[in-house]
Amino acid sequence: MQKLTQLTAALILASAVAAPALAAPETFVVDGTHTFPRFSYSHFGFSTQLSHFNKTTGKVVLDKAAKTATVDIEIDTKSVDTGYATFNEHIQGEDFLDTAKYPTATFKSSKVVFEGDKPVAIEGLLTLKGVTKPVTLTVSSYKAMPHPMMKKDAIGANAWTVVKRSEFNAGKYAPNVGDEVRIDIAIEAIKQ
């Protein structure tokens, strides 16, 4: 009986040593100097206008072993940059972003879909101008590696979705100025 107990203990110890260590979730803080949400829309069919926001904060919590993640992003809507000061003010007005009442837009993930080790879609809630709607971001590229300059683990991705601005109470001039707005986000985040 004692030999059976010793054998059982040895097998348990051997399997514990042989099992891979479980990775804990890691938190990555958004690098605001390399994270720029952009938006584009049709301007009377003449051109596609491109603009972006200059201030973004947030974090990504990633569990590589479990292939799960959460994404929490906050955009300072007063930092909108169209390339022209008059248009910046126009887009910040009540008819569009209404930044006096709603100075931030947020995205909070509810599910991150992985294929292998890479996220391919991020489902969540976008809140803009006080309206919250479900959206799915398509991840077009993703990379995780040590940052060559900061000497810390880092992640980066590009993702996009299309929303109707009229659904966020920002539909003035639609359909002449396109109601469909493509949102692209280039994000980099550094491990805490």
C-alpha contacts under 8 A as a table, 3 or more apart, distances in Angstrom:
res1	aa1	res2	aa2	distance
1	M	4	L	5.11
1	M	5	T	6.33
2	Q	5	T	5.08
2	Q	6	Q	6.17
3	K	6	Q	5.01
3	K	7	L	6.02
4	L	7	L	5.03
4	L	8	T	6.06
5	T	8	T	5.08
5	T	9	A	6.11
6	Q	9	A	5.08
6	Q	10	A	6.06
7	L	10	A	5.01
7	L	11	L	6.13
8	T	11	L	5.12
8	T	12	I	6.19
9	A	12	I	5.15
9	A	13	L	6.12
10	A	13	L	5.08
10	A	14	A	5.99
11	L	14	A	5.04
11	L	15	S	6.07
12	I	15	S	5.23
12	I	16	A	6.16
13	L	16	A	5.12
13	L	17	V	6.23
14	A	17	V	5.15
14	A	18	A	6.08
15	S	18	A	5.00
15	S	19	A	5.95
16	A	19	A	5.30
17	V	20	P	7.81
22	L	65	A	6.93
23	A	63	D	6.91
23	A	64	K	7.09
23	A	65	A	5.80
24	A	63	D	6.18
24	A	65	A	7.96
25	P	61	V	6.27
25	P	62	L	5.28
25	P	63	D	4.13
25	P	64	K	7.30
26	E	61	V	5.50
26	E	62	L	5.22
26	E	63	D	6.21
26	E	191	K	7.02
26	E	192	Q	7.88
27	T	59	K	6.81
27	T	60	V	5.81
27	T	61	V	4.41
27	T	62	L	6.42
27	T	191	K	5.77
27	T	192	Q	5.88
28	F	59	K	5.51
28	F	60	V	5.09
28	F	61	V	6.19
28	F	62	L	7.76
28	F	154	A	7.20
28	F	155	I	7.62
28	F	189	A	5.25
28	F	190	I	4.89
28	F	191	K	4.10
28	F	192	Q	5.66
29	V	57	T	7.84
29	V	58	G	6.15
29	V	59	K	4.46
29	V	60	V	6.53
29	V	189	A	5.00
29	V	190	I	5.30
29	V	191	K	6.27
29	V	192	Q	6.42
30	V	35	T	7.11
30	V	56	T	7.65
30	V	57	T	5.67
30	V	58	G	5.25
30	V	59	K	5.40
30	V	60	V	7.53
30	V	187	I	7.11
30	V	188	E	5.98
30	V	189	A	4.13
30	V	190	I	6.54
31	D	34	H	5.62
31	D	35	T	6.08
31	D	57	T	7.48
31	D	187	I	7.53
31	D	188	E	5.56
31	D	189	A	5.04
31	D	190	I	6.62
32	G	35	T	5.14
32	G	36	F	7.62
32	G	55	K	6.34
32	G	56	T	5.54
32	G	57	T	6.18
34	H	186	A	7.53
34	H	187	I	6.52
34	H	188	E	5.90
35	T	56	T	6.63
35	T	185	I	7.21
35	T	186	A	5.40
35	T	187	I	4.34
35	T	188	E	5.80
36	F	52	H	6.50
36	F	53	F	6.06
36	F	54	N	6.32
36	F	55	K	7.50
36	F	56	T	6.99
36	F	185	I	5.92
36	F	186	A	5.55
36	F	187	I	6.73
37	P	52	H	5.64
37	P	53	F	5.76
37	P	56	T	7.81
37	P	75	I	7.99
37	P	183	I	6.98
37	P	184	D	5.73
37	P	185	I	4.18
37	P	186	A	6.31
38	R	50	L	7.02
38	R	51	S	5.60
38	R	52	H	4.02
38	R	53	F	6.51
38	R	183	I	5.70
38	R	184	D	5.10
38	R	185	I	6.05
39	F	50	L	5.93
39	F	51	S	5.49
39	F	52	H	6.03
39	F	181	V	6.44
39	F	182	R	5.48
39	F	183	I	4.47
39	F	184	D	6.18
40	S	48	T	6.27
40	S	49	Q	5.30
40	S	50	L	4.58
40	S	51	S	6.43
40	S	181	V	5.65
40	S	182	R	5.29
40	S	183	I	6.73
41	Y	48	T	5.38
41	Y	49	Q	5.51
41	Y	50	L	7.14
41	Y	177	V	7.39
41	Y	178	G	5.57
41	Y	179	D	7.54
41	Y	180	E	6.49
41	Y	181	V	4.98
41	Y	182	R	6.61
42	S	45	G	5.49
42	S	46	F	7.27
42	S	47	S	5.88
42	S	48	T	4.57
42	S	49	Q	6.28
42	S	177	V	5.85
42	S	178	G	4.74
43	H	46	F	5.79
43	H	47	S	5.50
43	H	48	T	6.01
43	H	49	Q	6.42
43	H	176	N	7.07
43	H	177	V	4.83
43	H	178	G	6.36
44	F	47	S	7.32
44	F	176	N	4.91
44	F	177	V	5.12
44	F	178	G	7.13
45	G	48	T	7.55
45	G	176	N	7.61
45	G	177	V	7.73
50	L	82	T	7.00
51	S	80	V	7.27
51	S	81	D	5.75
51	S	82	T	4.53
51	S	83	G	7.28
52	H	80	V	5.82
52	H	81	D	5.33
52	H	82	T	6.63
53	F	56	T	7.39
53	F	75	I	7.22
53	F	76	D	7.17
53	F	77	T	6.75
53	F	79	S	5.22
53	F	80	V	4.37
53	F	81	D	5.73
54	N	76	D	7.74
54	N	79	S	5.19
54	N	80	V	6.48
54	N	81	D	6.89
55	K	75	I	6.17
55	K	76	D	5.48
55	K	79	S	5.91
56	T	73	I	7.17
56	T	74	E	5.79
56	T	75	I	4.56
56	T	76	D	6.18
57	T	73	I	5.95
57	T	74	E	5.30
57	T	75	I	6.56
58	G	71	V	7.76
58	G	72	D	5.40
58	G	73	I	4.36
58	G	74	E	5.84
59	K	71	V	6.15
59	K	72	D	5.48
59	K	73	I	6.58
59	K	189	A	7.32
60	V	69	A	6.93
60	V	70	T	5.64
60	V	71	V	4.60
60	V	72	D	6.39
60	V	189	A	7.50
61	V	69	A	5.37
61	V	70	T	5.20
61	V	71	V	6.67
62	L	67	K	7.64
62	L	68	T	6.12
62	L	69	A	4.37
62	L	70	T	6.70
63	D	66	A	5.50
63	D	67	K	5.74
63	D	68	T	5.32
63	D	69	A	6.05
64	K	67	K	4.95
64	K	68	T	6.82
64	K	117	D	7.20
67	K	114	F	6.52
67	K	117	D	6.79
68	T	112	V	6.43
68	T	113	V	7.83
68	T	114	F	7.72
69	A	111	K	7.46
69	A	112	V	5.90
70	T	108	K	7.74
70	T	109	S	5.73
70	T	110	S	7.18
70	T	111	K	7.10
70	T	112	V	6.89
71	V	107	F	7.60
71	V	108	K	5.89
71	V	109	S	5.18
72	D	106	T	7.50
72	D	107	F	5.87
72	D	108	K	4.67
72	D	109	S	6.49
73	I	106	T	5.57
73	I	107	F	5.15
73	I	108	K	6.53
74	E	104	T	6.50
74	E	105	A	5.82
74	E	106	T	4.51
74	E	107	F	6.64
75	I	104	T	5.40
75	I	105	A	5.11
75	I	106	T	6.19
76	D	79	S	5.59
76	D	80	V	7.78
76	D	103	P	6.04
76	D	104	T	4.73
76	D	105	A	6.72
77	T	80	V	5.64
77	T	92	Q	7.56
77	T	97	L	7.19
77	T	99	T	6.21
77	T	102	Y	7.78
77	T	103	P	5.38
77	T	104	T	5.14
77	T	105	A	6.45
78	K	92	Q	6.68
78	K	99	T	5.90
78	K	103	P	6.06
78	K	104	T	7.67
80	V	88	N	6.16
80	V	91	I	7.89
80	V	92	Q	7.68
81	D	84	Y	7.34
81	D	85	A	7.87
81	D	88	N	5.98
82	T	85	A	7.45
82	T	87	F	6.36
82	T	88	N	5.82
83	G	87	F	7.90
83	G	88	N	7.75
84	Y	87	F	5.47
84	Y	88	N	6.30
85	A	88	N	4.96
85	A	89	E	6.40
86	T	89	E	5.30
86	T	90	H	6.25
87	F	90	H	4.77
87	F	91	I	6.03
88	N	91	I	5.34
88	N	92	Q	6.23
89	E	92	Q	5.07
89	E	93	G	6.34
90	H	93	G	5.27
90	H	96	F	7.77
91	I	95	D	7.60
91	I	96	F	5.37
91	I	97	L	5.99
91	I	98	D	7.76
92	Q	96	F	6.31
92	Q	97	L	4.99
92	Q	98	D	5.24
92	Q	99	T	5.25
92	Q	100	A	7.77
93	G	96	F	5.76
93	G	97	L	6.14
93	G	98	D	4.74
93	G	99	T	6.74
93	G	100	A	7.83
94	E	97	L	6.37
94	E	98	D	4.10
94	E	99	T	7.58
95	D	98	D	6.67
95	D	169	N	7.84
95	D	170	A	5.74
95	D	171	G	7.52
95	D	172	K	6.13
96	F	169	N	7.46
96	F	170	A	4.42
96	F	171	G	7.19
96	F	172	K	7.17
97	L	102	Y	7.23
97	L	128	L	7.63
97	L	129	K	5.97
97	L	170	A	6.72
98	D	101	K	5.84
98	D	102	Y	5.93
98	D	103	P	7.64
98	D	129	K	6.72
99	T	102	Y	4.65
99	T	103	P	4.43
99	T	104	T	7.40
99	T	129	K	7.88
100	A	103	P	6.14
101	K	129	K	7.88
102	Y	105	A	7.52
102	Y	128	L	7.68
102	Y	129	K	5.45
102	Y	130	G	6.68
104	T	128	L	7.43
105	A	126	L	7.40
105	A	127	T	5.53
105	A	128	L	4.84
105	A	129	K	7.13
106	T	125	L	7.94
106	T	126	L	5.75
106	T	127	T	5.17
106	T	128	L	6.89
107	F	124	G	6.71
107	F	125	L	5.56
107	F	126	L	4.53
107	F	127	T	6.42
108	K	124	G	5.43
108	K	125	L	5.39
108	K	126	L	6.80
109	S	112	V	7.16
109	S	122	I	6.45
109	S	123	E	5.59
109	S	124	G	3.86
109	S	125	L	6.34
110	S	122	I	7.75
110	S	123	E	5.66
110	S	124	G	4.69
110	S	125	L	7.40
111	K	122	I	5.98
111	K	123	E	5.13
111	K	124	G	6.65
112	V	119	P	6.49
112	V	120	V	7.72
112	V	121	A	5.93
112	V	122	I	4.50
112	V	123	E	6.20
113	V	119	P	5.58
113	V	120	V	5.82
113	V	121	A	5.12
113	V	122	I	6.22
113	V	123	E	7.97
114	F	117	D	6.49
114	F	118	K	5.37
114	F	119	P	4.14
114	F	120	V	5.60
114	F	121	A	7.23
115	E	118	K	5.56
115	E	119	P	6.26
115	E	120	V	6.47
118	K	142	Y	6.67
119	P	122	I	7.54
119	P	139	V	6.72
119	P	142	Y	7.23
120	V	138	T	6.13
120	V	139	V	4.73
120	V	140	S	7.08
121	A	136	T	6.62
121	A	137	L	5.53
121	A	138	T	4.66
121	A	139	V	5.32
122	I	136	T	5.56
122	I	137	L	5.01
122	I	138	T	6.64
122	I	139	V	7.34
123	E	134	P	7.35
123	E	135	V	6.01
123	E	136	T	4.38
123	E	137	L	6.35
124	G	134	P	5.62
124	G	135	V	5.68
124	G	136	T	6.37
125	L	132	T	6.24
125	L	133	K	5.50
125	L	134	P	4.48
125	L	135	V	5.99
126	L	132	T	5.49
126	L	133	K	5.45
126	L	134	P	6.19
126	L	135	V	6.49
127	T	130	G	6.17
127	T	131	V	5.34
127	T	132	T	4.16
127	T	133	K	6.53
128	L	131	V	5.39
128	L	132	T	6.54
128	L	168	F	6.31
129	K	168	F	6.36
129	K	169	N	7.19
129	K	170	A	7.99
130	G	168	F	7.77
131	V	168	F	5.58
131	V	169	N	7.74
132	T	168	F	7.85
135	V	161	T	7.21
135	V	163	V	7.80
136	T	161	T	6.38
137	L	159	A	5.73
137	L	160	W	5.08
137	L	161	T	4.97
138	T	159	A	5.23
138	T	160	W	5.32
138	T	161	T	6.41
139	V	142	Y	7.19
139	V	157	A	6.96
139	V	158	N	5.84
139	V	159	A	4.19
139	V	160	W	6.72
140	S	157	A	7.45
140	S	158	N	5.60
140	S	159	A	5.58
140	S	160	W	7.71
141	S	157	A	5.31
141	S	158	N	5.30
141	S	159	A	7.29
142	Y	155	I	7.40
142	Y	156	G	5.67
142	Y	157	A	4.29
142	Y	158	N	6.75
143	K	155	I	5.60
143	K	156	G	5.31
143	K	157	A	6.45
144	A	153	D	7.36
144	A	154	A	5.81
144	A	155	I	4.36
144	A	156	G	6.58
145	M	153	D	5.66
145	M	154	A	5.64
145	M	155	I	6.55
146	P	151	K	6.16
146	P	152	K	5.33
146	P	153	D	4.03
146	P	154	A	5.61
147	H	150	M	5.41
147	H	151	K	5.33
147	H	152	K	5.48
147	H	153	D	5.72
147	H	154	A	5.53
147	H	190	I	7.97
148	P	151	K	5.71
148	P	152	K	7.94
152	K	190	I	6.81
152	K	191	K	6.42
153	D	190	I	6.21
153	D	191	K	5.44
154	A	188	E	7.21
154	A	189	A	5.68
154	A	190	I	4.45
154	A	191	K	5.76
155	I	188	E	5.76
155	I	189	A	5.42
155	I	190	I	6.62
156	G	186	A	7.61
156	G	187	I	5.47
156	G	188	E	4.23
156	G	189	A	6.34
157	A	186	A	5.99
157	A	187	I	5.39
157	A	188	E	6.65
158	N	184	D	7.20
158	N	185	I	5.70
158	N	186	A	4.57
158	N	187	I	6.36
159	A	184	D	5.76
159	A	185	I	5.42
159	A	186	A	6.74
160	W	182	R	7.06
160	W	183	I	5.49
160	W	184	D	4.29
160	W	185	I	6.25
161	T	182	R	5.83
161	T	183	I	5.40
161	T	184	D	6.71
162	V	180	E	6.49
162	V	181	V	5.56
162	V	182	R	4.32
162	V	183	I	6.00
163	V	167	E	7.94
163	V	180	E	5.68
163	V	181	V	5.41
163	V	182	R	6.50
163	V	183	I	7.63
164	K	167	E	5.56
164	K	168	F	7.36
164	K	179	D	5.27
164	K	180	E	4.55
164	K	181	V	6.03
165	R	168	F	5.25
165	R	169	N	6.73
165	R	170	A	5.23
165	R	171	G	5.38
165	R	179	D	5.49
165	R	180	E	6.41
165	R	181	V	6.54
166	S	169	N	5.11
166	S	170	A	5.11
166	S	171	G	3.86
166	S	172	K	7.63
166	S	174	A	7.80
166	S	179	D	6.33
167	E	170	A	7.33
167	E	171	G	7.52
168	F	171	G	7.58
171	G	174	A	5.60
171	G	179	D	6.42
173	Y	176	N	5.77
173	Y	177	V	5.50
174	A	177	V	5.02
174	A	178	G	5.71
174	A	179	D	5.35
175	P	178	G	5.21
175	P	179	D	5.69
178	G	181	V	7.06
